[in-house]
Amino acid sequence: MKLKYKITSILFLLLNLSFGLYAQSELNDYKYVVVPEQFSCQKKPNNYRLNGLTKFLLEKQNFTVFLDSEQLPTDAANNGCLVLYTDVTEDSSMFKTKLKINFKNCKNQVVFTSQEGVSRDKEYKVAYNVALRNTIKTFETFKHNYSASAKTQPVVVNKPVKETIPDIQEAESTNIETKETVDFNSDNIDIFEAELIQGKVFSYHLKNIKGEIIYTILFYGKEDLYLVKGEEALIYKINNHWVLAEYIDDNLQIKKIHIKF
């Protein structure tokens, strides 16, 4: 029994060590971590106080952590790729609460996932807190130490949509045709006022003249290039004009818009 216990302990130690080394190779490239007010596994913000607890536990591992409602440092605002965004996911059963912490980069790619934290407690508040604390055991042999890397350079997007977006002047003068039908519409230019979303990296609500939010645009890692949240569309600037390029019924449509920042 003693030999079996020693072997199990050694295997467990090696597993934690390998996870720690992997965490070091993947997470030290990023300078900041953002914790949202509400994880995908929650029905309301900070349910069971998981969000504040996540921030606290990661800070103990030497991460510099912000809630997404907090203002980010200037270097993070200028380069969103310095930031990792966390989410806690759940795979619970009737008798077990099971959680994992996912870390996503500025490209929305998962760069690291913690080991699964498990709790058998019947009381939800206790179970979620214990399970979350157990996910942090992933980092028992790891302390965050930021080291600048090419991974955290701003994203350069060469082909942001299905087809190469044509130059505005070129589209106007030649009526370019691609595999998709391109509809360039510069009549009745829509005017929007941009409202900065607090705590986000150069992300805005675009409001019409009635003050209604029409689009939410997210910084895409390159100057004057934004992803339209929830839409298959981009907003970008070319030849000093703002442009909305979107697919409607599989047809690429491009039009000028005016944004007041």
N, C-alpha and C positions, 0 to 999 in steps of 0.2 A: 504493500500500500504506500509506503514511504517513497519507493522508487517511482511509482506511478504518479504520485503527487509532485515529485521533483520534476519529472518529465513534463507534466501539464504546466507547471509554473514556468519552466524554461520556454516552452512553446508560446505561452501567453506573453512572456517578456519579449521574445523575439517578434511576435506579432505587433505589439505596441511599438517596439523600436522601429520596425519597418514602416509602420504608419507614420511615426514621427519623422523619419527621414524623408518619406514621400511628401508629407505636409511641408517640410522645410523646403524641398525643391520646388513645390508648386505655389506656396503662399508667401514666401519671402520676397517674391518679385513685386508684390503689391504693397502700397504704403498705407492705405486706409481700408476700413471695413464699414459698410453701412448696414444697419439693422432696420427693417421696416417697422412701422407701427402695427402692422398686421401681417402675419405669416399666412401662407396658403392653407395651412391646417387649422386656422382659427376662424371662428364665426364673427368675432368682433376684435377691435384693436386691443392689444396687450392682454388678451384672454389668459387667465391663470398666471398673469404677470410674466409670461414667457419672454417677451421682447426685452424688458428691462433686465431680466436674468441673463439672457443671451449676451447682452452688452457687457454686463458685469463679468461673466465668466470668460469672455474673449479678452477683456482688458486684463484679466489676471494672467493671460498667456502673452501679454505684452503687445497685443494689437491696439492700434489707435482706432477707436470705434465711435461712430456717430449714429444717432437715430435719423431716419430720413426726414424728420421735421426740423433737424438742426442745420445750421449753415455750415457748408463744407469749407475747408481752407482754400486759399486762392489757387494753389497749384493743382488741387483736385478739380476746382471749377474750370480751370484752363485745360486740364487733361483728365477726362473721365476715366481713362484707362489705368490710372493709379489706384482706382477704387475697386474693391470687391463688394458684391451685394449678396447678402445672406437670405436664405429662406429655410424654414424648418418644415419638413414633410413628415407625414404620418403613415404608418402601415400597421395600425393597431388591430387587435383581435378582441374577442369577448373577455379574455382573461389577462391580456398583456397590452400595455401602452408602449408603442415602439416609435421612436423619433430619429431623424437624421438631420444634420445641418448641411445644406448645400451652399457652395460659394460660387457665384457667377461673375464673370468679367464684363467689360464694357461691350463685348460682342454678344452678351447674353448666353455665353457658353459656360457650362459647369466645369470649373477647373479642379475642384476638390469636393469630396463628400466624406463626412465623418463616418466613423463606425456607428452602428445602430445602438442607440441607448434604449434600454428596456426597463420597465417597471411593472410589478404585479399588484401594486396598491389598488384598492377598490375606489378610493376617493380620488376624483378626477384631478383636483388641484395638486394633491400630493404626487399622484402618478405622473403627471406631465412634468412637474418640477424635477422629480427623481430621474425620469427618463432623459430629460434634457441635460442634467448634470452628468449622466452616464455617457452621453455623446462626447463630452469634453475629455473623457478618458483617452480619446484619440490623441490628445495633445500632451499626455503625461510626460513624454520624452522630448517635447518640442516647445520652444519659446520663439515667438515671432521676432525676426530681426530683418527689417527691410533692406534690400539690396537692389539698386536700380538695375533694370533689365530691358532688353529690346521688346519684351512682351508688353511693357507698359507705355510704349510710344503710341501717339494718337493713331487711330485707325485710318487707313487710307482705303477708300472705297472706289474701286475702278468701275464696277458694274452694279450699281445699287438697285436696279430693277430688272425685269425680265429682258428688256431690250435696251440698247444704248440710247440714252436720252439725247435727242438732237438739239443742237444750238438753236436758240429762239430765232435769231435772224435768218438762219439757214432754213428753219421750218417755215417761216413766213414767206421767203422768196422762192423756195423750190418745191414746197408741198411734199417733203420727203415721205416715201412710203417704206415701211418695214414689213416684216412678216405679219405684224399686227397693224390694224388700221389706226393711224395716228391722227387724232383730232386736235388741232391747235386752235384754241379759242381765246382771242385777246379782247373780245367785246365785253362791255359791262364788267370792268375789272372789279373784283371783290376787294373790299378794304377791311383789314383786320387790325385790331390793337393787341399787341403782345403783352401778356401779364406773366411775369416770372413766377414759376412754381417754387416756393420756398423750400430750401434744402436739396433741390435737384440740381444736376449739373447742366446749366444752360438749357433748361426745358421750360416750355411756355404753354399757357392757354391762349389760343387765338380767339378773340371776341369780335362779333360783328357790331354794327353801329347801335344795336339794341342792347348790347352788353351780354349777349348770349354766347356761351362757349361753343364754337363750331368745330374746332380742331384742338387736339393736344399734341404738341410736337416735341420730340425727344432728340437731344443732341446726339449725332451719329459719329462723333469722334473726328470730324473734319470741319474746318471753318465753313460756315454758311451752308451746312447740310443737315437736314433734320428728317427723322422718321415720323410719319403721322401715326400716332397710336391707334391701334385697332383697325387700320385701313391698309390696303395694299398701295401705299402712296408715299411719295417723298416731296419735301419742300426744299428747294435749293436756290442759290443765287448765281446768275450767270449774266455777263454783260450789264451789271448793275441793275438787273431786274430779278425780282423774286418770282419763282415758278412753282406751280403745283403740278406734279406729274402723277397720274393715277390710272390704274386699270379699272375700267368699267365694262362688264360683260366681255372680258378678255381683250378689250381694245384699249390701247394706250392713248390717254388724252392729256394734253398739256395746255396749261393756260397761265397767263400772267396774273399775279395777285399783288396787292400792295399791303405791306406790313409796317405798322408804326411801333418801333421798339422804344 
